[in-house]
Amino acid sequence: MGILAIRADERVKDVSFTADLINVDLMDGRKISVPLIWYPRLFNATLEQREAWQICGGGYGLHWEALDEDLSTEGMLRGAPAPQS
């Protein structure tokens, strides 16, 4: 029996929100769930503003134009909250 090589693909497939979390579906089937409180601009945004995301960075990032917010799948996988200002 052969060994299948599974390749990680950390590009964004979809994004959704709950009251407390941002959920990012990755192309390889994984889902990242991160507390919204880690990202104050998103936490304080309206649902309409949160849902106005765009994929950027070759598929590895998210951008919210109106909020001037950018997140990367790498940072979310590392568990890196937004820097304190």
C-alpha positions as CSV (number, residue, x, y, z in Angstrom):
1,M,0.0,0.0,0.0
2,G,1.4,3.3,-1.0
3,I,1.7,6.5,1.0
4,L,-0.3,9.4,-0.3
5,A,1.4,12.8,-0.1
6,I,-1.0,15.3,1.4
7,R,-0.2,18.9,0.6
8,A,-1.2,21.7,2.8
9,D,-2.9,24.5,1.0
10,E,-3.3,27.5,3.3
11,R,-5.1,29.7,0.8
12,V,-8.4,31.1,1.7
13,K,-11.5,29.4,0.4
14,D,-14.3,31.2,2.4
15,V,-14.8,33.3,5.5
16,S,-17.7,33.4,8.0
17,F,-18.4,34.9,11.4
18,T,-20.2,34.1,14.6
19,A,-20.7,36.6,17.4
20,D,-17.3,35.7,18.8
21,L,-15.2,34.1,16.0
22,I,-13.9,34.6,12.6
23,N,-13.9,31.2,10.7
24,V,-11.6,30.8,7.7
25,D,-12.0,27.8,5.5
26,L,-8.8,26.8,3.7
27,M,-8.4,25.2,0.3
28,D,-7.1,22.0,1.9
29,G,-10.2,21.4,4.0
30,R,-9.0,22.8,7.3
31,K,-10.9,25.5,9.2
32,I,-9.3,28.2,11.3
33,S,-11.4,29.7,14.1
34,V,-10.0,32.7,15.9
35,P,-11.5,35.0,18.5
36,L,-12.8,38.3,17.0
37,I,-11.5,40.1,20.1
38,W,-8.0,39.4,18.8
39,Y,-8.7,41.8,16.0
40,P,-10.3,45.0,17.4
41,R,-11.2,46.5,14.1
42,L,-13.2,43.5,13.1
43,F,-14.6,43.1,16.6
44,N,-16.0,46.6,16.6
45,A,-17.2,46.5,12.9
46,T,-20.7,45.9,11.8
47,L,-21.6,42.6,10.2
48,E,-21.9,44.4,6.9
49,Q,-18.3,45.7,7.2
50,R,-17.0,42.3,8.3
51,E,-18.6,40.6,5.3
52,A,-16.9,43.0,2.9
53,W,-13.7,41.0,2.8
54,Q,-11.5,40.3,-0.2
55,I,-8.9,37.6,-0.7
56,C,-5.4,39.1,-1.2
57,G,-1.7,38.1,-1.0
58,G,-2.0,35.4,-3.6
59,G,-4.8,33.7,-1.7
60,Y,-3.0,33.7,1.7
61,G,-4.5,36.9,3.1
62,L,-7.7,38.7,3.7
63,H,-8.3,42.5,3.3
64,W,-11.1,44.8,4.5
65,E,-10.8,48.0,2.6
66,A,-13.2,50.1,4.8
67,L,-11.6,48.9,8.0
68,D,-8.0,49.1,6.8
69,E,-7.5,45.6,8.1
70,D,-5.4,42.8,6.8
71,L,-5.0,39.2,8.1
72,S,-2.9,36.3,6.8
73,T,-3.6,32.6,7.2
74,E,-0.1,32.2,8.4
75,G,-0.7,34.6,11.3
76,M,-4.0,33.0,12.2
77,L,-2.5,29.5,12.2
78,R,0.3,30.8,14.5
79,G,-2.3,32.3,16.8
80,A,-1.0,35.8,16.4
81,P,-3.5,38.5,17.6
82,A,-3.3,42.0,16.2
83,P,-0.5,44.1,17.7
84,Q,-1.6,46.4,20.5
85,S,-1.5,50.1,19.6
